[in-house]
Amino acid sequence: MNVEIVKEKFAEHFSPEGELYASPGRINLLGEHTDYNGGFVFPGAIDKGIVAKIRKNGTDKVRAYAVDLDSFSEFGLEEDQAPKESWAMYIFGVCREIQKRGGKLEGFDTAFSGDVPLGAGMSSSAAIESTFAFALNDMFSCGIDKFELAKIGQATEHNYCGVKCGIMDQFASVFGKKGSLIRLDCRSLEYKYFPFEPKGYKLVLLDSAVKHELASSAYNQRRESCEKVVALIQQKGHTEVELLRDVTIEMLDEIKDQITEKDYIRAKYVIDEIQRVLDVCDALERADFDTVGQKMYETHHGMSKLYEVSCEELDVLNDIAKECGVTGSRVMGGGFGGCTINLVKEELYDSFIATAKQKYSAQFGHEPKVYDVVISDGSHKII
């Protein structure tokens, strides 16, 4: 993270004095499209994120400098004093959400910078929200617990940035722990850490550098498929079923003749994916990375062929991983572009990256971007 440049720019624009805070982006090893179905996700914080320097300024105004954009914003702390700059809405939203929870804030100066690649599905926005929620809670002694800090980030997205996201990104950013992934139950919000220190392996993201426009409408259609299946199963007398997480394959088969094949295979993907997360947690406790990798490939197949949220570019990257003997590979995130996440033996890493760049470029005219990631700690103060 860009600590030195943030210190330098803060001193240039404001003062040498101030406190440093940081929050990471995240990956999700497994568990896609399970969140809105009440299932499990399996994220971890990464060694890329946002760092901010902050100090109280004795006024009722926030003065913020986005180092990477070379952009300055000044705004108040009341609802009608929102900034014009879209990036500053993340900070303003966090301030407002803290105040709604009884936190007493005053004006402050801040400069921040990040090394989370934008648009690669590593949640740079959650990293910003978590940094400021954690920092302001600490600096102004608001007494808000970590779970509520994650919810503040989520509420900022909902109420100030127009994105109706789940809580996984902010949760992983706040709760991240070096050497561990977090299994989060999206219904109860219970969570558990699992060891993830794959000796002899690297975790690398290959960014297809494409984003297809289908994403939002396709997302809504798949969500409707899941809700339709749940409603029909409830009508069959399964009153214990609230979400697709409660549905078994046997229940799904009971209504097979009442739904389209598309609805059937989409629901099957989600049911299978929820179980895969549990299977991978068990495998990690045995340090069984072959099983982890196998489940990653199964997820990619399900997302590509059943849920149909992959795309040609991501399928090609997954095929190259298989050909190169990569232990596990899958599309990460909602789909229709973005990255594959790959678990690669160290001795295969160089040849895999070289082959992926050569073959992908030959087919699509540009190389995939390569991001090595290490599982790291969540929001913290830099001493």
N, C-alpha and C positions, 0 to 999 in steps of 0.2 A: 504494500500500500504506500501511497505517495506522501509519507510523513514529512520529509524535509521540505518538499515544495509547498505543502500546506503551511508549515511554520513560516517559510519565507514570504509567501503571499499575505498571510495574516499580519505579519509585522509591517509589510509594505502598505497595506490598506488600513490597518487599525492600530496594532500595538504589539510589542514583543511578548506581552503577558497573555496568558490564557491556558485553558485546559484542553487536552487532546482526547478524543473518543473515536472508537472505530466499531463498525459492524460489517459482517461478511455477506457476500452473496451465498447462493446455495446450489447444490445439485439434488436430484432425486434419483436414488438408485433404482427404485421400483415403485409401482403404484401410481399409474396414470389413469385419469378419469374415474378413480375410485372415490375421490373426496366428496363429490356431490351425491354419491350413492351410499354414504355412511361407512365407507370402508377404511382401509389403512393406507397411509403414505409412508415413505421411508427416506426422508431427506437427510442431508448433512450440510453443515456450514463449510465454506471453502476458504482457501488462503488468498482470496481476492475480494475486495470490498470497498467501503467508503471510509475515509478518515476526515474528521472535522476538528478544527480548533475553535473554541468558543470562550467568550468572556462576557460577563454582565457589563452593560454600558451606561447604567444609571438613567436611562430614558424609558419611554413606553414604546419604543420602536425597535424592530429587528432590522439589522443591516447585514445582508448576506452576500457573499461573493462565491460564485461557482467557478472554481479555478479552471476546470476543463473546458468550460464554455466561454471563459473570459467575460462573464456577465454579472452585473451587480443588481441587487434588488433591495428596496426598503419598503417595509410595510408595518402596520400596527397589529395589535393582538385582538382586536374586536372583529366580529363577524363581517362588518361592512368595510373592513380595511384590508381586504385581500390584495395580494400582489398581482401585477399584470403578467409577470413572467410565469410560464407554465411550470418550469422547474421549481420555482419558489413556492408553488402551491403545496408541494410535499412537506415543506417545513411549516408553512402556515397551518396546514391541516393538522399536523402533529400538535402544534401549539394549541389550536382550538380544542382538539380532542382531550388533551391534558386538562385544559381549563374546565371542560364539561364534566370531568371527573373530580373536580374540586382542587386541582393543582393551581397554585398561585405563581404566575410567571411575571417577569419584568422584561424590559428590552435587553437584547444582547447582540453582540457582533459575532459573525462566524465566517470562516472560509472553509471550503471542503473540496475534496477531489477523490476520484475513485479509479480502480483498475478492473472493475467488473465489466466485461465486454457488453456493450449495449446490444439488445436485440438477440442475444444468444441464449436466452432462457435461463439465465443465472440470477435473475431478480435484483437488478441494480436498484429498482425503486424501493423494494423492501429493505435493502441495505441502507438507503438514505433515511427512510422512516424510522428504522430501528436505531440508527446512530443518534438521531435527534431525540427520539422518545427516551432512550437510555440516558443520554447526556443531560437533557433538561430535567428529568426526574431526579438525577443525581445532584446537579448544580443548585436546583431550587428546592431540594429536600421535599419532594412531593409525596413520597411514601407509597408510590404505586408499585405493585408487584410485577414480576416479569411476565406473567400470563397476560395481565392487563396491558403491558407495554406492547406485546404482540397484537392485541386487539386494537390498540390505538393506531398501529400501522395499518391494519386491515380497514378500520373505520375511516382513516384518511383516504384510502383508495376509493371506498364506497362514496363518501360524502363530499370529497374535494377534488378527486381526480377522475371520477366517472367510471371506475372499474369495479365490477362486482366480483372481486376475487375471494377465494377461500382463505384460510388462515395459515396454510402450510409455509408460504414464503417468509412471512414475518416471524412465525414460530421458529423456523430453522435458524433465522438470522439472530434472534435473541437467545435461543436455548442451545445453540451449537456447542459441541464439545470436541476438542481435539481427539482424533483416533476413535471416534464413535459416530454411528448413524443413529437416527431417532425414529422409532416406530411410533407414529401418531395415529391414534384412533380418531377418525374425523367425526364420529358421532359423540363419544363421551369426552373427547379431548384428553383422555389419559395418554401418557407417553412413557416410553422406556428406551434407555440407551442400549445399543448393541455394539460390541467391539468391531472396529473396521480399521485394521492396520495390516493391509495385505503385503506382507514381506515378499519381495521378489516380483511384485506387480506394480504397474503404474495405472492411474486413473486418468484418462485423457478424453476430452471432448473434441469431436470433429464437427465444425460448424459448416453446414451446407451453404451458408450465406444466401439462402433464399427464404422467402416467406410468401406462401400462396394466399390469395385473397379469400379463399373459401372459409377461413377459420371460424369466424363468429357465427355464420348461419349454420355451418356444419356442426359446430358445438351444440347449438340449440336443438338441432334435429336429433342428435344422439342422446341428449338429455331427455327429450320427449319420448324416445324409444324406451329408455329405462323406466320412466314414470308410467308409461302405458302398461308395461309388463307387470310392474308392482300393483297397479290398480286392478288388473285382471286376476292376479293371484289372490289379492284380497277378496275379490268377489267369489272366488272358489271356496271361501270359508277359512282361509289362512289369516286369521285376525292378528296373529303374532308378527306378521310381516309389516314393517314400516317403510323400509328402504330395500334396495336391491341387495344390500349387504345381508339381509335376512333370508334371501331366496336360495334354495338349493337347486341343483340341476334337475332333480326329480320333480320339484314344483314347476320349474320352467317347462319341462316336458309335458306336464299336465295341460298346459295351454298352447302347446306348439301349433295345434290346428286352428287356433283363433288369432294368431298373429302372423305378420309377414316374416319371411326368412330373414330379412334385414334386422327386424326387431329381435328375433330369436338369437342371431349370432352376436349382435351387439350386447345383449344381456349376458350371453354365455361368456364373452370376453371379460366383462366386469367381474362376474362370479369367479372365473378362473384367476383373474389378476389379484383379487383380494386374497385368495388362497396362496398365490405365489409369494406375496409379501411375507406371509407367515412362514412359508417354507424357507425363504431366504434368511429370515431371522434365525431359524433353527440351524441352517447350514453355517451361518457366521459363528454361532456359538461353538461349532465343531471346527472352525477355520477351514471349512470345505468350500474352497473357491471354485472348484469345478461345477458344483451344483449351483452356486450363485450365478456363474456364467451361463449355464444351461437355461436357468429361469429368465435371464435377461434376453436370450435369443427367443425364448417362448413368448415373452412380452412383445418383442418386436413383431413376431409373426402375427400375434393377436391384434396388435394395433394396425398392422398393414392389411391383413386379409379379413379380419372379422369386424373390427371397429372402423376400419378404413379411414384412418387419420394420418397415414404416412404419405409419402409422395415418392416419385421416381428417384430423386436425388438421395433421399434418406435410405431407400431400399438398396441403392447402389453402394452406399457407404457400409451398410450392414453386410451386404454380400462380400465386399472386399475384406471386411474384418474376418468373416468366416474363412475365406480363401487363405488368409494370412495366419490362421491358427489362433486368432485372438480368443481369449477365454470367454468373454461375454461382450455383447454389443446390442444396443437397442436405441430407438428414437427416444429422446428425453423431452418431456413437456407435452403440450396439447397436440402437437403434430403439424402437418402441412408445411414443414420447413423447420429451421432451427438446427439443433445438434443431434448427433448420436453420442451416447456415453459408452466408453469402451474400457474394459478391464483387461489389461495387456501384460503378459509376462515381460519382464525387463529385457530379456535377451531377444525378444521379437519386436521390441518397440521401434527401433530405427528402421527396420525393413518394412514394418507396417505403415509407418508415417510416409516413407518414401513411395511405397506402392500406392497408398491412398491418394497422395498428391498427384502422382503420374496418371493413374487410371481415371480419377475423377475429373482432372483437368482435360484429359483427352476426350471425355464424353460431354462435359458441360462448359468447357472454355475457361474455367477458373479453378484454382485450387481451393480445397476446404481450409478454413482457418483452424489452427491447432491450439488448444488450451489444455495444458497440464494442470490438474487440480489436486490439492492435498486437503484432507478433512481437518478442519481447524476449529478454533474457539468462536463462540458467539459474541454478542455486544460486550464491550469492555472499555475501561478507561486506560489510556496509555500513560504509564508513569514514567 
